[in-house]
Amino acid sequence: MELVLATGNRDKQREMKAFLWDLGVTIRTLDEFPGAPVVVEDGETCRANAGKKAKEIARFTGLLTLADDTGLEVDALGGRPGVFAARYAGPQATYADNCRKLLDELEGVPSDQRGARFLTVVAIADPSSSVECVEGVLQGRITDHCSGGHGFGYDPVFMVPELGKTLAELTLDQKNQISHRGQALAKAKDVLKRILERNIGA
């Protein structure tokens, strides 16, 4: 079985491959499909965006496809940046730009009011557009400065209280064990195993 990862983000690809490597499937990326459509993420929810990406890439490649979308909800900002997390500081924003904008907006907000949560939705679609979605949530808080050299996105400013560390201070394996994306991928892995078993039995 072949599985396409419907993301051009190499950081996401690395996390996904680390989680799914032992499934016994051939994992392919969008780089291997010249002319693949750039899916416009115009949904109002992570579920809508992930589902849209998975379905469009599955139709284009003719292969089983996995896509994800992640949002960051910050209590003190009324749930922002939410589904717009990746482009919070603008369409071409870097990870550093987004972190800087978030920290600037939270300047002066006390630690106990900086609660936040990551939500990741993973969608798995086949070429017929049948799609199944699963999700993972990680609770934490936003720090007042960047810390850690691992990870990507908002990882340097997202503290996991139980560990006393930001996601960027964890190794990839440690992060995958607890993160929002890790939780969603664990559920997605179960879905993929069912599909694999069904195909073998067919």
C-alpha positions in Angstrom: 0.0 0.0 0.0 1.2 3.5 -0.8 0.3 6.5 1.4 0.8 10.1 0.3 1.5 12.8 2.9 -0.5 15.9 1.7 1.9 18.5 3.0 4.8 20.3 1.6 6.1 21.2 5.1 9.2 19.1 5.6 9.0 19.5 9.4 5.6 17.9 9.4 6.8 15.3 6.9 9.6 14.3 9.3 7.3 14.0 12.3 4.7 12.0 10.3 7.4 9.6 8.8 8.8 9.0 12.3 5.4 8.0 13.5 4.2 5.9 10.6 7.5 4.2 9.4 6.6 0.8 10.9 3.2 0.5 9.1 4.7 -1.5 6.2 3.5 1.0 3.6 5.4 3.1 1.1 5.2 6.7 2.3 5.3 9.3 -0.5 5.4 13.0 -0.4 4.0 15.7 -2.6 7.5 16.3 -4.1 7.0 13.1 -6.0 3.9 14.3 -7.8 4.7 17.2 -10.1 1.7 19.3 -10.8 0.0 18.4 -7.6 -2.6 21.1 -6.8 -1.9 23.7 -4.1 -4.9 23.3 -1.9 -6.3 26.5 -0.6 -6.9 26.2 3.2 -10.1 28.3 3.3 -12.0 26.2 5.8 -13.2 27.7 9.1 -12.0 24.7 11.1 -9.0 22.4 11.1 -11.3 19.5 10.2 -12.5 21.3 7.1 -9.0 22.1 6.0 -7.5 18.7 6.7 -10.4 16.9 4.9 -10.2 19.2 1.9 -6.4 18.6 1.5 -6.7 14.9 1.9 -9.6 14.6 -0.6 -8.0 16.8 -3.3 -4.6 15.1 -3.2 -6.2 11.6 -3.1 -8.2 12.4 -6.2 -5.1 13.8 -7.9 -2.7 11.0 -7.1 -5.2 8.1 -7.1 -3.7 7.0 -3.8 -4.6 6.9 -0.1 -3.7 10.3 1.3 -3.1 11.6 4.8 -3.4 15.4 5.6 -3.4 17.4 8.7 -4.3 20.8 10.0 -3.3 22.4 13.3 -4.7 25.3 15.2 -3.4 27.1 18.3 -6.1 28.5 20.6 -4.9 31.0 23.2 -7.2 31.9 26.1 -6.1 35.5 26.6 -6.6 36.2 22.9 -10.2 34.8 22.7 -9.0 31.7 20.9 -6.8 33.3 18.4 -4.8 32.6 16.2 -6.9 29.4 15.9 -7.1 27.9 12.4 -4.9 30.8 11.1 -1.9 29.8 13.3 0.5 29.1 10.4 -0.1 32.5 8.8 -0.8 34.6 11.9 1.9 37.2 11.1 1.0 37.3 7.4 0.8 35.0 4.3 4.6 34.6 4.1 5.3 34.6 7.8 8.2 32.5 9.2 8.0 30.5 12.4 9.9 33.2 14.1 7.5 35.9 12.8 4.5 34.1 14.2 6.1 33.5 17.6 7.2 37.1 17.8 3.7 38.4 17.0 2.1 36.0 19.6 4.6 37.1 22.3 4.1 40.8 21.5 0.3 40.4 21.8 0.7 38.6 25.2 3.2 41.1 26.6 2.2 41.9 30.2 -0.3 39.0 30.5 0.4 37.0 33.7 1.6 33.4 33.5 -1.6 32.0 35.0 -3.6 33.7 32.2 -1.6 32.4 29.3 -3.4 29.1 28.9 -3.4 27.6 25.4 -4.1 24.4 23.5 -3.0 22.9 20.2 -5.5 21.0 18.1 -4.5 18.8 15.3 -7.0 17.1 12.9 -5.6 14.3 10.7 -7.8 13.3 7.7 -7.3 10.1 5.7 -8.9 10.0 2.2 -9.0 7.4 -0.6 -9.4 8.4 -4.3 -13.2 7.9 -4.0 -13.2 10.9 -1.6 -14.2 8.7 1.4 -12.6 10.5 4.3 -12.1 9.7 8.0 -10.9 12.3 10.5 -9.3 11.9 13.9 -7.9 14.6 16.3 -5.5 15.2 19.1 -5.4 18.0 21.7 -2.5 19.2 23.9 -3.1 21.6 26.7 -0.3 24.1 27.8 0.6 27.7 28.2 2.4 30.3 26.2 5.8 31.3 27.7 7.2 34.9 27.7 10.2 34.0 25.6 11.4 31.4 23.1 13.2 28.4 24.5 14.6 25.2 22.9 16.2 24.4 19.6 14.0 21.5 18.4 10.6 21.3 16.8 9.1 24.0 14.6 6.2 26.5 14.5 5.1 27.7 18.0 7.1 24.9 19.8 9.6 27.3 21.4 6.8 29.2 23.2 4.4 26.4 24.0 5.1 25.1 27.5 3.9 21.7 28.7 3.3 22.3 32.4 3.6 18.6 33.4 7.1 18.5 31.9 8.2 22.1 32.7 9.5 22.3 29.2 8.5 23.8 25.9 7.9 21.5 22.9 11.1 22.8 21.4 13.1 21.4 24.4 11.9 17.9 23.6 13.4 15.4 21.2 11.3 14.3 18.3 10.5 11.0 20.0 9.5 12.7 23.2 7.4 15.2 21.4 5.6 12.6 19.3 4.7 10.7 22.5 2.6 13.6 23.9 1.9 16.2 21.2 -1.4 17.0 19.6 0.0 15.8 16.3 1.3 12.6 17.9 -2.0 11.9 19.5 -3.8 12.4 16.2 -1.3 10.3 14.3 -1.6 7.5 16.8 -5.4 7.4 16.0 -4.7 7.7 12.3 -2.3 4.8 12.5 -5.1 2.6 13.8 -7.3 3.7 10.9 -4.5 2.9 8.4 -4.0 -0.5 10.0 -7.7 -1.3 9.5 -7.5 -0.2 5.9 -4.4 -2.3 5.3 -6.1 -5.4 6.9 -9.1 -4.8 4.7 -7.0 -4.6 1.6 -5.1 -7.7 2.4 -8.3 -9.6 3.0 -10.0 -8.4 -0.1 
